[in-house]
Amino acid sequence: MESASFLPWLNHLVTPLAFLNGLAGVILLALLTGLMAIIADWRVIVVGIIGQSIILTVFATRFLPPEWAFLRLMIGTLIAIMWFLSARMGGWGQRPVRWLRWRWPSPSARGILRLVMVGFIAGLLIFLRIRLPLYGLDPDLVFAGTWLVAMGVLVLALGNEPLTSGIGLIWWLEALHLYYPALERDAMIEGTIGTAKLLVGLVCAYLMTVEGLRLQPDRGGNR
């Protein structure tokens, strides 16, 4: 009886987002991931990971039952909440009102380098059609998986904080999570990848808190 009442509600939730289950969703995912990689700010990443989870959940409905796909949104939301609380606890931004008044970060050498690298990778993937060999996956999702892996490598290479390392690892896991259901449906593997993402999010949240508390006496303003 609970399943019968749960599934219609879930279908009503997914149906308005059906337009994301195609090229529009892939473009939005690429833009959102690129923005997160370029800015590398915890506020953008926390909001962005929820947006990514929504899009990837819609993608997952191609291969999985809606309730399985919905678990991905729950995991992404939990990670975003953990990172938000860790950032606040660690003093990354001293007042909520400042967080609401956050301004677009001023250009820096590292930010410009990220922008150039994201543009370069986008050019390779779009014009040279470089793709990972994700056989059995739809062409648009092959691009999405390749983009997630490439952005994960980029933020891991250029980042120097737990947050950027964590989001890079999660993007790799998201690419695997996107690809595996095209091969087979396995509840054990589905749960294992979801658990791995939660563990990465938890470890990252802990390291963010430790780093924030360690640097708090020397931090003179909003981060």
C-alpha positions in Angstrom: 0.0 0.0 0.0 2.9 2.4 0.8 4.5 1.6 -2.5 1.3 2.3 -4.4 0.9 5.7 -2.7 4.6 6.6 -3.0 5.1 5.9 -6.8 2.3 8.2 -8.1 3.8 11.1 -6.0 7.2 10.3 -7.3 5.9 10.3 -10.9 4.2 13.7 -10.4 7.6 15.0 -9.2 9.6 13.7 -12.1 7.1 14.5 -14.9 7.6 18.4 -14.9 11.3 17.8 -15.2 11.1 15.5 -18.2 12.4 18.2 -20.4 15.8 17.7 -18.7 16.0 14.1 -19.9 17.8 15.0 -23.2 20.0 17.6 -24.7 18.7 20.4 -22.5 19.7 18.5 -19.4 23.1 17.7 -20.7 23.8 21.3 -21.6 22.6 22.5 -18.2 24.7 19.9 -16.5 27.8 20.9 -18.4 27.2 24.6 -17.7 26.6 24.0 -14.0 29.6 21.7 -13.6 31.8 24.1 -15.5 30.7 27.0 -13.3 31.4 25.0 -10.2 34.9 24.2 -11.5 35.7 27.8 -12.4 34.5 29.5 -9.3 35.3 26.7 -6.8 33.4 28.5 -4.1 31.7 26.5 -1.4 28.4 28.4 -1.8 28.3 27.7 -5.6 29.2 24.1 -5.0 26.6 23.5 -2.4 23.8 24.9 -4.5 25.3 23.3 -7.7 25.5 19.8 -6.3 21.7 19.9 -5.7 21.1 21.1 -9.2 23.3 18.3 -10.6 21.6 15.7 -8.5 18.2 16.7 -9.9 19.5 16.4 -13.5 21.3 13.1 -12.9 18.2 11.8 -11.2 16.1 12.6 -14.3 18.8 10.9 -16.4 18.7 7.8 -14.2 15.0 7.3 -14.9 15.9 6.1 -18.4 17.3 2.9 -17.0 16.1 2.6 -13.4 12.7 2.5 -11.5 11.8 6.0 -10.3 12.3 5.1 -6.6 15.9 4.0 -7.4 16.6 7.2 -9.3 15.1 9.3 -6.5 17.7 7.9 -4.0 20.4 9.8 -6.0 18.6 13.1 -5.4 18.4 12.2 -1.7 22.1 11.4 -1.5 23.1 14.6 -3.3 20.9 16.7 -1.0 22.4 15.1 2.1 25.9 15.8 0.8 25.0 19.4 0.2 23.5 19.8 3.6 26.6 18.3 5.3 28.9 20.6 3.4 26.8 23.6 4.2 26.7 22.8 7.9 30.5 22.1 7.9 31.2 25.4 6.2 29.1 27.3 8.7 30.6 25.4 11.6 34.1 26.0 10.4 33.5 29.7 10.0 33.5 29.9 6.2 31.4 33.1 6.2 30.6 34.6 9.6 27.0 35.7 9.2 24.0 34.3 7.2 23.3 37.9 6.0 26.8 38.0 4.5 26.2 34.7 2.8 23.0 36.2 1.2 25.0 39.2 0.1 27.7 37.2 -1.4 29.2 38.9 -4.4 30.7 37.5 -7.6 34.4 36.8 -6.8 37.0 39.1 -8.3 39.1 37.6 -11.1 42.3 35.8 -10.0 45.1 34.0 -11.7 43.8 30.7 -10.6 40.2 31.5 -11.6 41.4 32.6 -15.1 43.4 29.4 -15.4 40.3 27.4 -14.5 38.2 29.3 -17.0 40.8 28.6 -19.8 41.1 24.9 -18.9 37.3 24.5 -18.8 37.0 26.1 -22.2 39.9 24.0 -23.6 38.3 20.8 -22.4 34.9 21.8 -23.8 36.6 22.4 -27.1 38.2 19.0 -27.1 34.9 17.3 -26.3 32.7 19.3 -28.7 34.9 19.8 -31.8 37.2 16.8 -31.6 34.4 14.5 -30.2 36.7 12.9 -27.6 34.6 10.5 -25.6 35.1 7.8 -23.0 34.2 4.3 -24.3 30.9 4.1 -22.4 29.4 1.4 -24.5 25.6 0.8 -24.2 25.0 4.4 -23.0 23.1 7.0 -25.1 25.3 9.4 -26.9 24.2 12.4 -24.9 24.9 10.6 -21.6 28.3 9.5 -22.9 29.2 13.2 -23.3 27.8 13.9 -19.8 29.9 11.1 -18.3 33.0 12.2 -20.1 32.5 15.8 -19.0 32.0 14.8 -15.4 35.2 12.8 -15.4 37.2 15.6 -17.1 35.9 18.2 -14.7 36.7 15.9 -11.8 40.3 15.6 -13.0 40.5 19.4 -13.5 39.4 20.3 -10.0 41.6 17.6 -8.4 44.6 18.9 -10.3 44.0 22.6 -9.6 42.3 22.5 -6.2 44.0 22.6 -2.8 41.1 22.2 -0.4 39.0 19.3 0.9 35.9 20.8 -0.9 37.4 20.8 -4.4 38.9 17.4 -3.8 35.6 16.0 -2.6 33.6 17.4 -5.5 36.1 16.0 -8.0 35.8 12.5 -6.5 32.0 12.8 -6.4 32.0 13.7 -10.1 33.9 10.5 -10.9 31.4 8.5 -8.9 28.5 10.2 -10.6 30.0 9.3 -14.0 30.2 5.7 -12.9 26.7 5.9 -11.4 25.5 7.2 -14.7 27.1 4.4 -16.7 26.6 1.3 -14.7 22.8 1.0 -14.9 23.2 0.9 -18.7 25.0 -2.4 -18.3 22.7 -4.1 -15.7 20.4 -3.3 -12.8 21.9 -4.4 -9.6 20.6 -3.1 -6.3 23.9 -4.0 -4.5 26.0 -2.0 -6.9 23.6 0.8 -6.9 23.7 0.9 -3.1 27.5 0.6 -3.0 28.1 3.6 -5.3 25.6 5.7 -3.4 27.3 4.7 -0.1 30.7 5.6 -1.6 29.4 9.1 -2.5 28.0 9.6 1.0 31.4 8.5 2.5 33.3 10.9 0.3 30.8 13.7 1.3 31.2 12.9 5.0 35.0 12.8 4.9 35.0 16.1 3.0 32.6 17.7 5.5 34.8 16.6 8.4 38.0 18.0 6.7 36.2 21.2 5.9 35.2 21.6 9.5 38.8 20.9 10.8 40.4 23.2 8.3 37.9 26.0 9.0 38.4 25.7 12.8 42.1 25.7 12.3 42.2 28.8 10.2 39.4 30.6 12.0 41.6 32.7 14.3 43.6 34.0 11.3 40.5 34.6 9.1 39.6 38.2 9.0 36.6 38.1 6.8 34.2 36.2 4.7 35.5 33.2 2.8 
